[in-house]
Amino acid sequence: MKKVSKNPLTNKDYIIPELLDDKKNINNFISKNQGKPIVLVQGLGFVGSVMSIVCANALNEEYAVIGTDLPSVSSYWKIASINDGFFPVTSSDPKVEEYYLNAKKKGNFYATYDTFSYQFADIVIVDINLDVQKESTLDYELSGFDVDLNGFKSAIRDIGRNCKEDVLILIETTVPPGATKTASKIIKDEYLKRGLSFDKVSIGHSYERVMPGPNYIDSIQNFYRVYSGINKESAKNVESFLRTIIKTDEYPLTKLGNTNATEMSKVLENSYRAMNISFMVEWSRFAEEAGVNLYEVVDAIRMRPTHKNIMLPGIGVGGYCLTKDPLLASWSKQNINGDGYQGLPMSEQAVSTNDQMPMYAFSFLQSFFRGESLIGKKVQLLGVSYLSGVGDTRYSPVEIFYKNLINIKCNVSLHDPYVSYWEELGLTVSQDLGDFDGMDIVVFTTGHSEYANNKIIINNLSNLQNILIYDTIGVLSNEEIEILSKTNTVKVLGRGDI
Amino acid sequence: MKKVSKNPLTNKDYIIPELLDDKKNINNFISKNQGKPIVLVQGLGFVGSVMSIVCANALNEEYAVIGTDLPSVSSYWKIASINDGFFPVTSSDPKVEEYYLNAKKKGNFYATYDTFSYQFADIVIVDINLDVQKESTLDYELSGFDVDLNGFKSAIRDIGRNCKEDVLILIETTVPPGATKTASKIIKDEYLKRGLSFDKVSIGHSYERVMPGPNYIDSIQNFYRVYSGINKESAKNVESFLRTIIKTDEYPLTKLGNTNATEMSKVLENSYRAMNISFMVEWSRFAEEAGVNLYEVVDAIRMRPTHKNIMLPGIGVGGYCLTKDPLLASWSKQNINGDGYQGLPMSEQAVSTNDQMPMYAFSFLQSFFRGESLIGKKVQLLGVSYLSGVGDTRYSPVEIFYKNLINIKCNVSLHDPYVSYWEELGLTVSQDLGDFDGMDIVVFTTGHSEYANNKIIINNLSNLQNILIYDTIGVLSNEEIEILSKTNTVKVLGRGDI
């Protein structure tokens, strides 16, 4: 039977070839792009696919770009779609489609699964995923976790077995600090087997700060970068490459002392955010108890430049980075760099606290209904993505909140202006707000700007009575709460004075 | 025997009067300041004394200011000194002396211990201290703590027993959230006893953000303020008063919903800082293990506006606020507002972690000497205050570091450009750097700008050999470390690659 890989965005099926041989097309692509340096991007996910088109539209160089991924059911469609005219990522940033179409027009972007392509690469960018396996209690408290480096090592081995002696390998994947050094050892071993000199290869690490959303391309092209190399020559070559794709006159590059430092910098950045959110979780409970509106308190504190980054809690933390990066760091401290047993307890605790937030948001809802059961209530969720302004549902905290409602047999309606299909749950999501008639509970679950200062929502809700309006992310203004409270009950996470 | 209270700044002794009656002087002061609204400031410490002269030099009103404190051995000298021509706080901010002298010249500032003065007050500002009693293990791990509200309550009772019916009471003291409500109850009780109406009094809370140092006065006059009142009228009156002493056109006031909110805002601000430092402690250990220079990593991360407030660890956290405010909050959550048992564990942990920093800084030093003993070494400490650019030694982490060195019979020399007398330890501190000749160890313990890019220090140190130079706060540049490493050993907390 033929294996099929479906593009979830277009619903088109692509048959995975039985004979994995793409030599002809690759040779064809190479000969059409004579004279251009070849950039090979490993991994065509949210980072790799967009990095590919940024390289194909580089500011100061004309590259030919080969995007690679595995010929698996979950990934093959990305390869096939790219070559078929459909970019595998949708975005509110119009530049994404524009860059893709421009690359297709120029003919300098091709995708393949065949490692035959590696031999042509002048530069390899590693953008594969490196996940953390978490174990949790029923209350979503973190009870254990592990990092499996095998996928990463295997991708690096492909480079070592196939690439040219003087290739530049730039690792962008978020890794446990120490992984680029591990990668160097693998490359060295493989080069030795092939009789190649390890002295000529360049290996570096420079992490991306990609933000899917309206500034997707700019988050690569127009943003600060930190980089390092395993030696001076490597760092120099990484720098030269980055200068061709990033506006470094406006966003100067920062070189760090070694690859451990850039790897640590990335996971520290995200741990800083994760920890600052988790810290506010306990203050949110305090505010609820003390009759304080934590949102206005945080606004007041943010007026101080030294306190601008103070965060707000809410329904929870989602996305691919903040939910795992502190664990990558702690794992590295335990298993690669450290003394073998002591990790980063505060950073681990941050992840655990944040993981429990949606469960608390649900308990908070239940607490309004003391005596009355939530069973069978009609609930409207406003927003399913984890971040405002973005249609990204990866590890969305709304997922756990939703599952809890379903568990007690609520009838849940979903709305999100950016999501029509909730991939992780296989659900369609409405993009039509409706008038909320017949709803028992309306929950603001994502802070999309479309929900803020929305007179239609406020009007429709105030025309109804006895609805519970529950704001889990502080999107309602004081004035809106006052209006809504006249006919309905309003509750806000982190607010005790309503 | 007569009780004496010594001004530690001038060494002058003041005899505490046996008969505590200052009516004549107070009446005299009042009659000389006819027509001016009277501001009475409770507490003449680092905040109250400077707040007094800010009020005496108010931007938009001509006040007469009465500073009050207790006639105790530890406080009476502040009262006597103010009336004697010596301001009780020294500062690198020239405005402090200027404002004091101007008030003395105008004759609108008088200090007293006599509550007889309270009856004249139109506005009372509460600036007394409210301390936390900590218990710690031998390793400075926090093992318990308590808050004693009695001093605060007694100060408020003085107001309730003596003040006019329509006085404005503005609490500035950092308190456990809920304390202004407690104060209101005390005022109400006392007014009832005196047959006064509670409806006419105004009570509010507005916390100061005073920073002793070169911008001492500006940290009151030219900075953002948050305020609240126990009712609308109170909030309005607090606002009117603040507008007379603060440049509110440049630094607009922020009104919060209730007094719990402003009280929480203050302790949250400081807990945010304390927690962000404690978070970095574990990353500092990680950096040391992984051969990473955490200072350059943090510099790189701070380029992101969303990450500007990421902190650096160091020898420890000192001062009056960050070392206790998270505990005030946790105590309030347990004892005033909350469910009776659950405090703020992350915020408590932050204090505990920070309290242990100087002990770690000492252990780190010991670890370089594996095999060799530190006993009897000659050690030069550069800096004894807890903050760069300031001569404030309250709860300085250098104290614990110093005591550890003394414990193992080191011969310790002290230097600090801002401190000539270390009050807490009763030690004189040199302000002459010397050439370090004969020293075994030189430790940078405070990040004073006088130590950064100081060619004399670097020259003197590089002329010597086999000194251990230990930077606990990252004041040395990469270039300086390179120079110093040629003849000496250099170690930096949070740096693993030297």
HADDOCK unambig.tbl for C-alpha pairs under 7 A between the chains (distance, minus, plus):
assign (segid A and resid 226 and name CA) (segid B and resid 300 and name CA) 6.87 0.50 0.50
assign (segid A and resid 254 and name CA) (segid B and resid 300 and name CA) 6.45 0.50 0.50
assign (segid A and resid 256 and name CA) (segid B and resid 296 and name CA) 6.84 0.50 0.50
assign (segid A and resid 260 and name CA) (segid B and resid 290 and name CA) 6.75 0.50 0.50
assign (segid A and resid 260 and name CA) (segid B and resid 292 and name CA) 6.51 0.50 0.50
assign (segid A and resid 261 and name CA) (segid B and resid 292 and name CA) 5.25 0.50 0.50
assign (segid A and resid 261 and name CA) (segid B and resid 297 and name CA) 6.52 0.50 0.50
assign (segid A and resid 265 and name CA) (segid B and resid 297 and name CA) 5.61 0.50 0.50
assign (segid A and resid 265 and name CA) (segid B and resid 301 and name CA) 6.87 0.50 0.50
assign (segid A and resid 269 and name CA) (segid B and resid 301 and name CA) 6.56 0.50 0.50
assign (segid A and resid 279 and name CA) (segid B and resid 346 and name CA) 6.57 0.50 0.50
assign (segid A and resid 282 and name CA) (segid B and resid 344 and name CA) 6.12 0.50 0.50
assign (segid A and resid 286 and name CA) (segid B and resid 333 and name CA) 6.25 0.50 0.50
assign (segid A and resid 289 and name CA) (segid B and resid 337 and name CA) 6.05 0.50 0.50
assign (segid A and resid 289 and name CA) (segid B and resid 338 and name CA) 5.78 0.50 0.50
assign (segid A and resid 290 and name CA) (segid B and resid 260 and name CA) 6.74 0.50 0.50
assign (segid A and resid 290 and name CA) (segid B and resid 337 and name CA) 5.22 0.50 0.50
assign (segid A and resid 292 and name CA) (segid B and resid 260 and name CA) 6.51 0.50 0.50
assign (segid A and resid 292 and name CA) (segid B and resid 261 and name CA) 5.24 0.50 0.50
assign (segid A and resid 296 and name CA) (segid B and resid 256 and name CA) 6.83 0.50 0.50
assign (segid A and resid 297 and name CA) (segid B and resid 261 and name CA) 6.53 0.50 0.50
assign (segid A and resid 297 and name CA) (segid B and resid 265 and name CA) 5.61 0.50 0.50
assign (segid A and resid 300 and name CA) (segid B and resid 226 and name CA) 6.87 0.50 0.50
assign (segid A and resid 300 and name CA) (segid B and resid 254 and name CA) 6.44 0.50 0.50
assign (segid A and resid 301 and name CA) (segid B and resid 265 and name CA) 6.87 0.50 0.50
assign (segid A and resid 301 and name CA) (segid B and resid 269 and name CA) 6.56 0.50 0.50
assign (segid A and resid 306 and name CA) (segid B and resid 309 and name CA) 5.88 0.50 0.50
assign (segid A and resid 307 and name CA) (segid B and resid 309 and name CA) 6.48 0.50 0.50
assign (segid A and resid 309 and name CA) (segid B and resid 306 and name CA) 5.90 0.50 0.50
assign (segid A and resid 309 and name CA) (segid B and resid 307 and name CA) 6.49 0.50 0.50
assign (segid A and resid 309 and name CA) (segid B and resid 309 and name CA) 6.00 0.50 0.50
assign (segid A and resid 333 and name CA) (segid B and resid 286 and name CA) 6.25 0.50 0.50
assign (segid A and resid 337 and name CA) (segid B and resid 289 and name CA) 6.02 0.50 0.50
assign (segid A and resid 337 and name CA) (segid B and resid 290 and name CA) 5.21 0.50 0.50
assign (segid A and resid 338 and name CA) (segid B and resid 289 and name CA) 5.79 0.50 0.50
assign (segid A and resid 344 and name CA) (segid B and resid 282 and name CA) 6.13 0.50 0.50
assign (segid A and resid 346 and name CA) (segid B and resid 279 and name CA) 6.58 0.50 0.50
